[in-house]
Amino acid sequence: MELTDLSLLELSRKLAAGEASSVEAVRASLARIGRLDGKVKAFLLLDERGAVAAAQASDARRKAGAPLGPLDGVPVALKDLFCTEGLATTAGSRVLQGFVPPFDGTAVRLLKASGLPILGKTNMDEFAMGSSTENSGFFPSRNPWDLTRSPGGSSGGSAAAVAARMAFGALGTDTGGSIRQPAALTGTVGLKPTYGRVSRYGVVAFASSLDQVGPFARTVSDVAALLGVVAGHDPCDATSSTRPVPAYLETLEQGVKGLRLGMPREYFELEGLDGEVRAAVEAACRAFEKLGASLVPISLPHTKYALATYYLVAPAEASSNLARYDGVRYGLRVPGRGLREMYAGTRDRGFGAEVKRRILLGTYALSAGYYDAYYLKAQKVRTLIKRDFEAAWGQVDAIVSPTAPTAAFRLGEKVDDPLAMYANDVFTLPCNLAGLPGMSLPCGFTRSGLPIGLQILGKHFDEATMLRVGRAFERAHDFVRAPPLGEA
Amino acid sequence: MKLSREQVRHVATLAHLALTEEEEAKVQEQLSAILEAMETLRELDTAEVEPTSHAVSEVGGWREDVVAPSLPPDKALANAPAKVGTSFAVPRILE
C-alpha cells in the first residue's frame, strides 16, 4: 500500500502515530502527480517548494511537541479560484494570467494556520462557469475513471486530483453544483456548505449570492474534518455566519435511525435522468431504510423553474462581478487608443466564449427595460423555490436524490450546446438558490464502470445531520475505489 | 425572445466587450435560445411574491467601525500593468 492510498484521516492518524512524516506524504503526492498528471491534467500549477517547506515545518512542530492544528501535515490541493499569497492565481482565465495575489484568502489562511501543506492549484472552468472544465482558459482536465471523459466542473481539477489520489483532499467552490457534480462524476465526496458557513474572502467572485467554498476528499469523514478547518465567521466576509461551528466528527457516527429522508418526486421523475443512475440512487434509498431511516415522498413543485432562475441570477451577478477585469489593476492589459478601447480589447482577448456569453446574458437581464422581466422575475421565483424547501423541512430531516442526471460524459459532447451543459446542474442548483448545504458521495457504478453520485441536502447550518446520513451510507456500502489509471 | 443584432451590439457595448461579426452572430443565436428557455418563468404568477435578497436571512449584521491595517500601496500596486508613483496608470481620458 502506498501512502497516497490512505484517506485524509488515515494519514493524519499515521502522522500522529509517528508512522509517516508530512514530508514523506508531500513527496509521495508530488511523485504521483509527476507520474499521472500528464494524463489527468488536474493541476494548473504546482508549488513543490512551498509544499515541502510547509511539511518540514509541520514535522518539526510535531517533533518538538509544539501545538498542532487539526490535520497538521496533510497535503491538499486548491482550486485556482482561491487567492494564494505569492502564488499565481488565474481563476482558469487568461485575463488573470500573471496575477500573483498579495494576500491569502481566508480559507487558505485557515488551512495554512492548521498546518496543511498546499500542493498546488487545480484546473477549473473559467471563473467557475461550466460543468466540465472544458471552459478552462488553459486545457480541459480528464476523468481518472475514463480519460476520454470530463471530470465535471467547475471544480473538476480538484475532483480529479482527489479521485486520482494525487491529493488527500482539496477545496473547491460551488455556485450551482461545482463541487457536488464533479464529486459525483469522479467517485469522490464533495460538500457545499450552507451559504455563509465558510468565508468567501479571497475567493475570486462569480455569483456572490450563490458562491460557497467547500471540501473534496475520498470519504465522508474526511470532508467533515476538512470542513471543520475552514468553517467559521470571518470579519472580512459580511455574509459569513457568526454561528459556532459544530464538532462534525463527534456526531458523524450517530447513524440514521429515526431520521426522515425526503425523496423529491420532481427529481426522480426527471425525463433526462439516466436509468442506471436512478437505480443506484433508489438502491441507496432502500439501504437507508434498512439502516433505520424512513423514506418520505416529498414534492418540490418549482424544481422545473430552477434552471431558468439560476441562469438569470448567476449571470446577472457575474456580469457585475467581472466588470473589474478591465486591464487597470491586475492581469492582462491590451493597450488601445483610449480607455474604452483598452477595456474592450482586454476583455475580448482575456475572456473565453462561455464567460462572454454569461456576461452578455447577465448584462441583458439587468439592462434598462428588461430588469423586471428577467432579473426581478427570477429573484421572485427564487423565493418560491426557497419556500418549497421550507415546506419540505416540516416533514423531513434531510433530502436524498441523484447528484447529476448522468454519469461522466465525454469531453466535447456538450461543449457547443450551452443549454445541454446547463441541464447537468438540474439537481444541484436549487440548493444554491435556497442557500442550503448539500453533498455528493459515491453510491455505485454504471455497467461501464463510471461512478454514480448520491446527493444529500440538509437544513440551513445542519451540515452535521447531512454528514451523519452520508457516513451511515458509506459505512454500510463502501464505494471508495481507486480509478484504473494503469498503475498502483 | 429573439434578440436582434442591434440588441447584441448594445449589450456588448454596455459590457465593454468587443465582438467580431462571427461572435455576434453566434451570440445572437445562443442568447436567443437561452432567453427562450427562460420564458418558462412567465408561467408563474409572482405578483404577490417578494424577491429574494439573501439566500440565508440570518446572514449579515452590524460590526464596529474600527480602523485596521489594509494592504500597503506597494503590495496593492504589485500587479498593476502600468503605474505612476502610488497610482495605477491608464490611457489619458482628458485632453
Interface residues (C-beta under 8 A of the other chain):
Chain A: G98 F99 V100 P102 F103 T194 Y195 G196 S209 L210 P235 A238 T239 S240 S241 T242 H302 K304 Y305 L307 A308 T309 Y311 L312 S319 A323 D326 G327 V328 R329 Y330 G331 L332 R333 P335 G336 R337 G338 L339 R340 M342 Y343 A344 G345 R347 D348 F351 K356 R357 I359 L360 L361 T363 Y364 S367 Y374 L376 K377 A378 Q379 K380 V381 R382 T383 L384 K386 P418 L419 N432 L433 A434 G435 H460
Chain B: L3 Q7 V8 V11 A12 L14 A15 H16 L17 A18 L19 E23 V27 Q30 L31 A33 I34 L35 A37 M38 T40 L41 R42 L44 T46 V49 E50 P51 T52 S53 H54 A55 V56 E58 V59 G60 G61 R63 L71 K75 A76 A78 N79 A80 P81 A82 F88 V90 P91 R92 I93
